[in-house]
Structure formats: C-alpha cells, structure tokens
Amino acid sequence: MVAIAGTGILAIAVAAVWTYSSGERTYYGPHTGILHTGDTVVVAEDFSMPGTSVVGSSTRGIVESDPAWDEDSCDPDRPISLRLASGELVSVPRHILHR
C-alpha cells in the first residue's frame, strides 16, 4: 500500500516538474519578454516623455538596454532605452513596445 502511494506521489511530482519547465512563463503577460540590445521594436501607442517630445505610434527604435535580467523580473512598466532613427535616445515603458 505504501509503495503504491509513494509511486503515485513520485509520478505527480515528475509531471509537475515537466509541466512547469515545458515553456516560458511570465506573471505579467505577452509584453514582458526580455528585449536584447540591438532588437528592433515598434512603439504601439503615442508616448509623451516629461520635458521632451512625443514618441509617436509606429515609431521604430533599436533597443539600447532592458533592465530585466530574467523572465521573472519582467515588469511591463520597466523603462526600455531605445535609439530612434533620429539618433535620439529615449526611455519608454515595455508594455507599449512590440517586436
């Protein structure tokens, strides 16, 4: 009886580990993946930066830095540094960017 229960618990543990490690997951959703330096992204909505100009929707930029170090540190509001085509360096929240 104990052997059967032990086997069942082991099977459940193996299934749980396999299910957990089978894919990337983040708490915040689809716009939280880590962006790497050099990735090209598009701004999905107009964004007004304090004291400077507006970064318009559909503006393309090159990622200069992303402060997230792994999938668990991906806050959708974290500031992503972008270099725009004009050469301007801006910082926008991650949730308004698309790859």
SEBABA-964946 format. One record per atom (N, C-alpha, C): residue in three letters; x, y, z. Coordinates in steps of 0.001 Angstrom, whole numbers, padded with zeros to 6 digits, always signed. Layout:
# residues N
alaXYZ/...
# end
This chain:
# residues 99
met+000820-001186+000000/met+000000+000000+000000/met+000874+001265+000000/val+001919+001254+000846/val+002808+002402+000937/val+003582+002570-000379/ala+003973+001458-000989/ala+004707+001514-002257/ala+003841+002121-003355/ile+002576+001789-003397/ile+001659+002338-004402/ile+001482+003841-004181/ala+001306+004254-002935/ala+001157+005679-002627/ala+002432+006440-002978/gly+003587+005867-002664/gly+004865+006502-002982/gly+005059+006656-004484/thr+004688+005643-005246/thr+004792+005703-006704/thr+003880+006789-007264/gly+002684+006885-006705/gly+001733+007913-007149/gly+002255+009317-006871/ile+002827+009520-005704/ile+003380+010836-005346/ile+004560+011177-006253/leu+005405+010196-006524/leu+006548+010416-007412/leu+006072+010783-008822/ala+005060+010087-009315/ala+004528+010377-010650/ala+003956+011793-010715/ile+003263+012216-009687/ile+002706+013568-009643/ile+003831+014602-009611/ala+004873+014352-008846/ala+005999+015291-008758/ala+006707+015421-010107/val+006941+014290-010781/val+007599+014328-012094/val+006731+015081-013095/ala+005431+014845-013095/ala+004524+015538-014010/ala+004505+017039-013731/ala+004530+017421-012473/ala+004523+018847-012118/ala+005798+019538-012593/val+006946+018911-012391/val+008221+019490-012828/val+008254+019587-014348/trp+007814+018571-015044/trp+007809+018583-016509/trp+006880+019673-017029/thr+005705+019812-016452/thr+004749+020833-016880/thr+005301+022230-016621/tyr+005903+022455-015480/tyr+006426+023775-015131/tyr+007573+024183-016055/ser+008454+023239-016391/ser+009637+023583-017187/ser+009395+023482-018687/ser+008179+023184-019122/ser+007937+022955-020543/ser+007783+024219-021368/gly+007757+025376-020757/gly+007629+026606-021539/gly+007950+027824-020716/glu+008206+028930-021414/glu+008497+030178-020718/glu+007192+030795-020223/arg+007213+031267-019007/arg+006032+031896-018433/arg+006453+033180-017731/thr+005597+034166-017806/thr+005826+035383-017037/thr+004540+035721-016318/tyr+004664+036425-015233/tyr+003495+036801-014453/tyr+002649+037843-015173/tyr+003289+038752-015893/tyr+002597+039909-016429/tyr+001987+039745-017811/gly+002362+038779-018589/gly+001730+038585-019889/gly+002660+038718-021077/pro+002083+038911-022284/pro+002845+038795-023523/pro+003844+039909-023811/his+003738+041050-023170/his+004633+042168-023478/his+005721+042324-022427/thr+006115+041218-021806/thr+007112+041297-020751/thr+008400+040572-021086/gly+008475+039950-022254/gly+009689+039226-022614/gly+010897+040156-022634/ile+012044+039592-022307/ile+013270+040370-022282/ile+013624+040815-023699/leu+013981+042085-023839/leu+014445+042622-025116/leu+015961+042715-025060/his+016602+042300-026110/his+018060+042283-026150/his+018596+043493-026910/thr+019760+043953-026518/thr+020403+045072-027194/thr+020500+044766-028684/gly+020048+045718-029496/gly+020073+045547-030946/gly+018755+045095-031540/asp+017803+044628-030710/asp+016486+044247-031223/asp+015778+045475-031780/thr+015058+045289-032881/thr+014236+046358-033435/thr+012828+046202-032874/val+012268+047306-032388/val+010921+047296-031824/val+010113+048447-032413/val+008795+048377-032230/val+007891+049415-032689/val+007076+049903-031504/val+006909+051211-031391/val+006091+051805-030338/val+004631+051648-030761/ala+003799+051042-029916/ala+002421+050718-030257/ala+001434+051858-030010/glu+001817+052852-029210/glu+000927+053973-028926/glu+001758+055219-028654/asp+001156+056385-028862/asp+001866+057632-028589/asp+002304+057664-027129/phe+003497+058182-026906/phe+004029+058273-025550/phe+004675+059627-025363/ser+004199+060365-024366/ser+004733+061685-024061/ser+005761+061572-022955/met+006972+062007-023262/met+008040+061974-022267/met+008093+063319-021565/pro+008207+063326-020243/pro+008251+064579-019493/pro+009403+065476-019964/gly+009068+066712-020305/gly+010072+067696-020677/gly+010643+067549-022074/thr+010158+066576-022856/thr+010669+066404-024216/thr+009518+066170-025180/ser+009845+065682-026337/ser+008847+065484-027381/ser+008011+064226-027155/val+007080+064016-028072/val+006224+062836-028043/val+006812+061792-028985/val+006872+060559-028518/val+007258+059447-029380/val+005957+058900-029944/gly+005800+058992-031244/gly+004537+058609-031883/gly+004378+057118-032088/ser+003132+056724-032223/ser+002800+055348-032529/ser+003458+054956-033852/ser+003870+053732-033986/ser+004532+053167-035163/ser+005974+053631-035345/thr+006523+054327-034348/thr+007929+054720-034398/thr+008793+053496-034142/arg+009790+053306-034987/arg+010719+052182-034806/arg+011944+052642-034025/gly+012489+051735-033253/gly+013694+052032-032496/gly+014524+050781-032288/ile+015773+050991-031915/ile+016696+049901-031611/ile+016902+049879-030101/val+016746+048708-029488/val+016898+048564-028041/val+018356+048820-027646/glu+018543+049739-026723/glu+019858+050018-026156/glu+020053+049261-024843/ser+018968+049139-024038/ser+019068+048378-022792/ser+017688+048010-022270/asp+017647+046892-021547/asp+016448+046402-020877/asp+016894+045973-019485/pro+016342+046583-018414/pro+016813+046266-017066/pro+016423+044881-016542/ala+015545+044165-017240/ala+015157+042834-016767/ala+016320+041867-016950/trp+016551+041009-015962/trp+017641+040055-016063/trp+017136+038637-016294/asp+015851+038384-016086/asp+015270+037089-016424/asp+013767+037249-016561/glu+013087+036178-016966/glu+011645+036242-017221/glu+010842+036613-015980/asp+011367+036329-014782/asp+010635+036650-013556/asp+010760+038114-013151/ser+011681+038852-013760/ser+011875+040254-013399/ser+011246+041193-014417/cys+010368+040685-015236/cys+009817+041441-016358/cys+008564+042220-015978/asp+008727+043395-015431/asp+007622+044299-015126/asp+007209+044991-016424/pro+005923+045024-016774/pro+005506+045642-018035/pro+005758+047146-018088/asp+005975+047792-016958/asp+006235+049234-016941/asp+007717+049572-016862/arg+008590+048569-016919/arg+010017+048855-016803/arg+010475+049705-017991/pro+011388+050633-017758/pro+011834+051533-018827/pro+012825+050854-019776/ile+012508+050883-021052/ile+013382+050333-022082/ile+014030+051505-022810/ser+015337+051503-022910/ser+016054+052558-023629/ser+016100+052217-025112/leu+015671+053168-025943/leu+015657+052983-027394/leu+016457+054078-028078/arg+017087+053733-029176/arg+017714+054711-030051/arg+016807+054824-031271/leu+016220+056018-031464/leu+015325+056257-032590/leu+016134+056529-033854/ala+015455+056524-035005/ala+016126+056781-036284/ala+016788+058156-036296/ser+016231+059104-035543/ser+016796+060456-035466/ser+018087+060489-034655/gly+018414+059396-033978/gly+019593+059337-033129/gly+019281+059645-031676/glu+018053+060098-031417/glu+017640+060446-030054/glu+017531+059178-029207/leu+017995+059251-027979/leu+017887+058149-027027/leu+016710+058439-026107/val+015719+057540-026075/val+014523+057727-025255/val+014316+056508-024374/ser+013500+056674-023358/ser+013156+055596-022451/ser+011637+055494-022403/val+011096+054330-022757/val+009643+054130-022797/val+009291+052864-022026/pro+008050+052762-021513/pro+007661+051549-020787/pro+007533+050348-021724/arg+007903+049184-021253/arg+007914+047967-022067/arg+006557+047643-022652/his+005457+047895-021922/his+004145+047447-022386/his+003664+048157-023651/ile+004302+049233-024078/ile+003870+049891-025323/ile+004726+049489-026517/leu+005631+048529-026333/leu+006519+048093-027412/leu+006109+046743-027966/his+006311+046590-029266/his+006113+045284-029942/his+007380+044956-030703/arg+007693+043682-030787/arg+008888+043251-031537/arg+008629+043341-033010/
# end
